[in-house]
């Protein structure tokens, strides 16, 4: 078994045993791609989401919404998901099992990023390497690779109802509400809208636990900007150090990462968009804050063939998990694609009116078609022809220089006499203009981030001659902040004092576990495995002295212990929890305890 497979097996076993996550509906055989977060996992996930909100909503001055997870079909027709949201599927001719073709190529060959390759090339690779069905071993050479749309379809309303889909991303819930959201932003660009919520993709072959599932949580920010005038506060992140994997390096014979700063990467053109660069810098700091190992982290630029249909440039945040690099976030410059599409398909305005500092006099190409001539000639298409003439005048005034003008309506080319079009150029005074904002999108996979935090926090050592596994979780995201134990569970005086301490810690907002089961060493180990940063033990030594009552405070990673007054406990734990103090600061201030029960 490979080192990566062993790591994955250990994490899966720990996740089940300690209540982080496990396959859903196991009593009914389960369904691949659906997971339940247990008590520890749900708490860890909430803490990661809260930390993300604090950084990307509160600190960046954005607003958050919550949109429905089911949306009508026209939304996804406009967004392009009906036609372009596909993965490559190959079906085994023997057992009928479906597999994701590009993943089979990546897992069994030295080809990376097969997702960016065209289907015929993937079919050739399957044949060249003699790839077989992972389920039954039958050869897959010669089997057709087809596009498979990943959206879950449903009906809205009784009977056949109205066609709808479970959203494959939270972004469309923001885009379709733009006409109202821009009003809340007082029609002032730039502004950002965030959303944390569920998304659904009918994955061909879910795998690697909660890394690739059919239902998952996204945390997304849609930053709406005026591309002509809005600039990000790049100076805030200019000196942030990052590891980049640009497209040019991925295609080179000798692959090398680029270790640089955000500022230098912008200056030398490695990152083309200042806005994308800015969010990479912000994300780097946030990932480090929640406990992602920066030695196992990089930003990889999408190759041209794998970019989404809406993205002019895209970078992924990737974490090394079990020997593989896994995407945990994407940063895309979506341009005006989304709002322009919804403007085209919807019944509202997806532009922002930008007021000029002073009115401007401009020359404007206009048409005033003779409808008495258009009506008899084009019938019900007359209005559409008139609109097409104005659009052509805006786009290409020179098209009216001849005797006839040709426009396209519903895919049909129609010819209009120039004198009927009545083209002219007028001087107009304008107080502003309608701008279709561009969109910059940082999109985070919450479940994948949770898995990454667990994987990067997992550690093993030896304590008192015994093997120990534990999670080095940051206090900010740990499911439980403090474990509180009476040394003896049958001693009423100790349990009463422990219960009072639990109440005091919970009263200040800390998550506390109370445990009286088994010897104190076993209780420490249970908290170590779920990543609890500190454990408090109430013993007779702390209650029987002449001075104030004391307890021991144990730190998870070092297993070191100190003795401090009960009256100081809450204040000191909060100080370490917030980062105002370290455990070493407490070691210097209080008595160190030497014990075999580490």
Residue pairs with C-beta under 8 A, 6 or more apart in sequence:
1 9
2 323
3 323
4 321
4 322
4 323
4 324
5 322
7 321
7 322
7 323
7 455
7 458
8 208
8 209
8 321
8 322
10 458
10 469
11 209
11 451
11 454
11 455
11 458
12 209
14 20
14 454
14 458
14 469
14 529
15 21
15 22
15 38
15 41
15 209
15 454
16 22
17 529
18 38
18 40
18 526
18 529
18 530
19 38
19 39
19 40
19 41
19 530
20 37
20 38
20 40
20 41
20 44
20 454
20 530
21 35
21 36
21 37
21 38
21 41
21 209
21 210
22 35
22 36
22 38
23 30
23 34
23 35
23 36
24 30
24 31
24 34
24 35
24 36
25 31
25 34
32 206
32 214
33 203
33 206
33 212
33 213
33 214
33 215
34 213
34 214
34 215
35 209
35 210
35 213
35 447
37 45
39 479
40 479
40 480
40 530
41 450
41 479
43 479
43 480
43 511
44 450
44 453
44 454
44 473
44 477
44 478
44 479
44 531
45 217
45 446
45 447
45 450
47 476
47 477
47 478
47 479
48 290
48 446
48 449
48 450
48 453
48 477
49 196
49 217
49 219
49 446
51 286
51 289
51 290
51 476
51 477
52 196
52 219
52 286
52 444
52 446
53 64
53 194
53 196
53 219
55 282
55 286
55 289
56 62
56 194
56 219
56 221
56 282
56 286
56 442
57 63
57 64
57 194
57 221
60 192
60 221
60 282
61 192
62 191
62 192
62 193
62 194
62 221
62 223
63 181
63 184
63 185
63 191
63 192
63 193
63 194
64 193
64 194
64 195
64 196
65 173
65 174
65 177
65 181
65 193
65 194
65 195
66 195
66 197
67 167
67 170
67 173
67 174
67 176
67 177
67 195
67 197
68 167
68 173
69 166
69 167
69 197
69 198
69 199
69 200
70 154
70 156
70 164
70 165
70 166
70 167
71 164
71 165
71 167
71 172
71 173
71 176
72 156
72 162
72 163
72 164
73 82
73 162
73 163
73 164
73 165
74 345
75 172
75 176
75 342
76 82
76 85
76 151
76 165
76 172
77 345
78 341
78 342
78 344
78 345
78 346
79 172
79 175
79 338
79 341
79 342
80 309
80 310
80 337
80 341
81 149
81 151
81 165
81 168
81 172
82 149
82 151
84 309
85 149
85 150
85 151
85 168
86 147
86 148
86 149
86 150
87 100
87 102
87 115
87 147
87 148
87 150
87 203
87 204
88 100
88 101
88 102
88 115
88 119
88 122
88 145
88 146
88 147
88 148
89 98
89 99
89 100
89 101
89 145
89 146
89 147
89 148
89 204
90 98
90 99
90 100
90 101
90 104
90 126
90 140
90 143
90 144
90 145
90 146
91 97
91 98
91 99
91 143
92 98
92 99
92 133
92 135
92 136
92 138
92 140
92 143
93 138
93 143
94 133
94 136
94 138
95 133
95 135
95 136
95 138
97 133
97 134
97 135
97 136
98 148
98 204
98 205
99 133
99 134
99 135
99 140
99 204
99 205
100 203
100 204
100 205
101 114
101 119
101 122
101 123
101 126
101 145
102 114
102 115
102 117
102 122
103 114
103 205
103 207
104 126
104 131
104 134
104 140
105 111
105 114
105 117
105 122
105 125
105 126
105 129
105 131
106 112
106 113
106 114
108 129
108 131
109 125
109 129
109 131
111 117
111 125
112 250
113 250
113 303
113 306
114 122
114 125
115 305
115 306
116 302
116 303
116 304
116 305
116 306
117 125
117 305
118 305
119 145
119 146
119 147
122 145
123 144
123 145
125 131
126 140
126 141
126 143
126 145
127 141
127 142
130 139
130 141
131 139
131 140
131 141
132 138
132 139
132 140
133 139
133 140
148 204
149 202
150 168
150 201
150 202
150 203
151 165
151 166
151 168
151 200
151 201
151 202
152 165
152 166
152 200
152 201
152 202
153 163
153 164
153 165
154 164
154 165
154 166
155 161
155 162
155 163
155 164
156 162
156 163
156 164
166 199
166 200
167 173
167 199
167 200
168 199
168 200
168 201
169 199
169 218
169 220
169 443
170 195
170 196
170 197
170 199
170 218
170 220
171 195
171 220
171 222
171 338
171 441
171 443
172 338
173 195
173 197
174 181
174 193
174 195
174 220
174 222
175 222
175 338
175 339
175 342
175 439
176 342
176 346
178 224
178 339
178 342
178 350
179 348
179 349
179 350
181 191
181 193
182 191
182 224
182 352
185 191
185 224
187 352
187 353
189 224
189 225
189 226
189 230
189 352
189 354
189 435
189 437
190 223
190 224
190 225
190 226
190 230
190 437
191 223
191 224
192 221
192 222
192 223
192 224
193 221
193 222
193 224
194 219
194 220
194 221
194 222
195 218
195 219
195 220
196 217
196 218
196 219
196 220
196 446
197 217
197 218
198 215
198 216
198 217
198 218
199 215
199 216
199 217
199 218
200 214
200 215
200 216
201 214
201 216
202 214
203 212
203 213
203 214
206 212
206 213
206 214
208 321
208 322
208 326
209 451
210 216
210 447
210 448
210 450
210 451
211 321
211 326
211 447
211 448
211 451
213 447
216 445
216 446
216 447
216 448
217 445
217 446
217 447
218 443
218 444
218 445
218 446
219 443
219 444
219 446
220 441
220 442
220 443
220 444
221 279
221 441
221 442
221 443
222 439
222 440
222 441
223 275
223 279
223 439
223 440
223 441
223 442
224 352
224 437
224 438
224 439
225 275
225 437
225 438
225 439
225 440
226 352
226 354
226 435
226 437
226 438
227 336
227 438
228 435
231 274
232 274
232 275
232 277
232 278
232 279
233 278
234 262
234 263
234 266
234 274
234 277
234 278
234 281
236 278
236 281
236 282
237 262
237 263
237 277
237 278
237 280
237 281
237 282
237 284
237 285
238 261
238 262
238 263
238 281
239 261
239 262
239 263
240 261
240 262
240 281
240 284
240 285
241 259
241 260
241 261
241 284
242 259
242 260
242 261
242 262
242 265
242 280
242 281
242 284
242 299
243 257
243 258
243 259
243 294
243 297
243 298
243 299
244 257
244 258
244 259
244 260
244 265
244 270
244 271
244 298
244 299
244 300
244 301
245 257
245 258
245 298
245 299
245 300
245 301
245 318
246 258
246 270
246 301
247 301
247 302
247 303
247 304
249 255
249 256
249 257
249 258
250 300
250 301
250 303
251 303
257 298
258 265
258 270
260 270
262 271
262 277
262 278
262 280
262 281
262 284
264 270
265 271
265 277
266 274
266 277
271 277
271 280
271 315
272 313
273 313
273 333
273 440
275 333
275 440
276 313
276 315
276 331
276 332
276 333
276 440
279 331
279 440
279 442
280 299
280 315
280 317
280 331
282 442
283 317
283 329
283 331
283 442
283 444
284 299
287 294
287 297
287 317
287 449
288 294
289 474
289 476
290 449
290 453
290 474
290 476
290 477
291 453
291 456
291 457
291 472
291 473
291 474
291 477
292 319
292 449
292 452
292 453
292 456
293 319
293 456
296 319
296 320
296 321
296 456
297 317
297 318
297 319
297 320
298 317
298 318
298 325
299 315
299 316
299 317
299 318
299 331
300 315
300 316
300 318
300 325
300 327
301 313
301 314
301 315
302 311
302 313
302 314
302 315
302 316
307 313
307 314
307 332
308 314
308 332
309 337
310 332
310 334
310 335
310 337
310 338
311 332
311 333
311 334
312 333
312 334
312 335
313 332
313 333
314 330
314 331
314 332
314 333
315 330
315 331
316 327
316 328
316 329
316 330
316 331
317 327
317 328
317 329
317 330
317 331
318 325
318 326
318 327
318 328
319 325
319 326
319 328
319 448
319 452
319 455
319 456
320 326
321 451
321 452
321 455
322 455
326 448
326 452
327 445
327 448
328 444
328 445
328 448
328 449
328 452
329 442
329 443
329 444
329 445
329 449
330 441
330 442
330 443
331 440
331 441
331 442
331 443
332 440
332 441
332 443
333 438
333 439
333 440
334 438
334 439
334 440
334 441
335 438
335 439
336 436
336 437
336 438
336 439
337 439
338 439
339 350
339 351
339 436
339 437
339 439
340 350
340 436
342 350
343 349
343 350
343 351
343 436
349 434
350 436
351 434
351 435
351 436
351 437
352 434
352 435
352 436
352 437
353 432
353 433
353 434
353 435
354 432
354 433
354 434
354 435
355 431
355 432
356 430
356 431
356 432
356 433
359 429
359 430
359 431
360 429
360 430
361 427
361 428
361 429
361 430
362 427
362 428
362 429
362 430
363 425
363 426
363 427
363 428
364 425
364 426
364 427
364 428
365 393
365 394
365 397
365 423
365 424
365 425
366 390
366 393
366 423
366 424
366 425
366 426
367 386
367 389
367 390
367 393
367 400
367 421
367 422
367 423
367 424
368 422
368 424
369 385
369 386
369 389
369 416
369 420
369 421
369 422
370 420
370 422
371 382
371 386
373 417
373 420
374 382
374 385
374 386
374 416
374 420
375 382
378 385
378 414
381 409
381 410
381 414
384 409
384 410
385 407
385 409
385 414
385 416
388 407
388 408
388 409
388 414
389 405
389 407
389 416
389 421
391 407
392 399
392 400
392 405
392 407
393 399
393 400
393 423
397 423
397 425
399 405
399 406
400 418
400 421
400 423
402 418
403 417
403 418
404 415
404 416
404 417
404 418
405 415
405 416
405 417
405 418
405 421
405 423
406 413
406 414
406 415
406 416
407 413
407 414
407 416
408 414
453 473
453 477
454 471
457 471
457 472
457 473
457 531
458 469
458 470
458 471
458 472
459 469
459 470
459 471
459 472
460 467
460 468
460 469
460 470
461 467
461 468
461 470
462 468
463 559
463 598
464 521
464 596
464 597
464 598
468 525
468 528
469 528
469 529
470 528
470 529
470 531
470 556
470 557
471 478
471 528
471 529
471 530
471 531
472 531
472 556
472 557
473 479
473 531
473 533
475 481
475 533
475 576
475 577
475 579
476 577
478 511
478 530
478 531
478 532
478 533
479 511
479 530
479 531
479 532
480 511
480 512
480 513
480 527
480 530
480 531
480 532
481 505
481 510
481 511
481 512
481 532
481 533
481 534
481 573
481 577
482 505
482 510
482 511
482 512
482 513
482 532
482 533
482 534
482 535
482 536
482 573
483 512
483 513
483 514
483 515
483 523
483 524
483 527
483 532
483 534
483 535
483 536
484 498
484 501
484 502
484 505
484 512
484 513
484 514
484 515
484 535
484 536
484 538
485 498
485 514
485 515
485 516
485 520
485 523
485 535
485 536
485 537
485 538
486 494
486 495
486 497
486 498
486 516
486 537
486 538
487 494
487 520
487 537
487 538
487 539
487 540
488 494
489 495
489 516
489 517
491 540
493 543
494 538
494 539
494 540
494 543
495 516
497 538
497 543
497 549
497 566
498 514
498 516
498 536
498 538
499 514
501 536
501 538
501 551
501 566
501 569
502 512
502 514
504 569
504 570
505 512
505 569
505 570
505 573
506 512
508 570
508 574
510 573
510 574
510 577
513 527
513 532
515 523
515 526
515 527
517 523
519 597
520 537
520 597
521 597
521 598
523 535
524 535
524 554
524 559
524 597
524 598
527 535
527 556
528 556
531 556
532 556
533 555
533 556
533 576
533 577
534 553
534 554
534 555
534 556
534 573
534 576
535 553
535 554
535 556
536 551
536 552
536 553
536 554
536 569
537 551
537 552
537 554
538 551
539 551
539 552
541 550
542 549
542 550
542 551
542 552
542 563
542 566
543 549
547 565
548 565
548 566
548 567
549 565
549 566
550 563
550 564
550 565
550 566
551 563
551 564
551 566
551 569
552 561
552 562
552 563
552 593
552 595
553 561
553 562
553 563
553 564
553 569
553 572
553 573
553 586
554 560
554 561
554 598
555 561
555 583
558 583
559 598
560 583
560 587
560 592
561 592
561 593
561 595
561 598
562 586
562 587
562 590
562 591
562 592
562 593
563 590
563 591
563 592
563 593
564 572
564 586
564 589
564 590
564 591
572 581
572 586
575 581
576 582
576 583
576 585
576 586
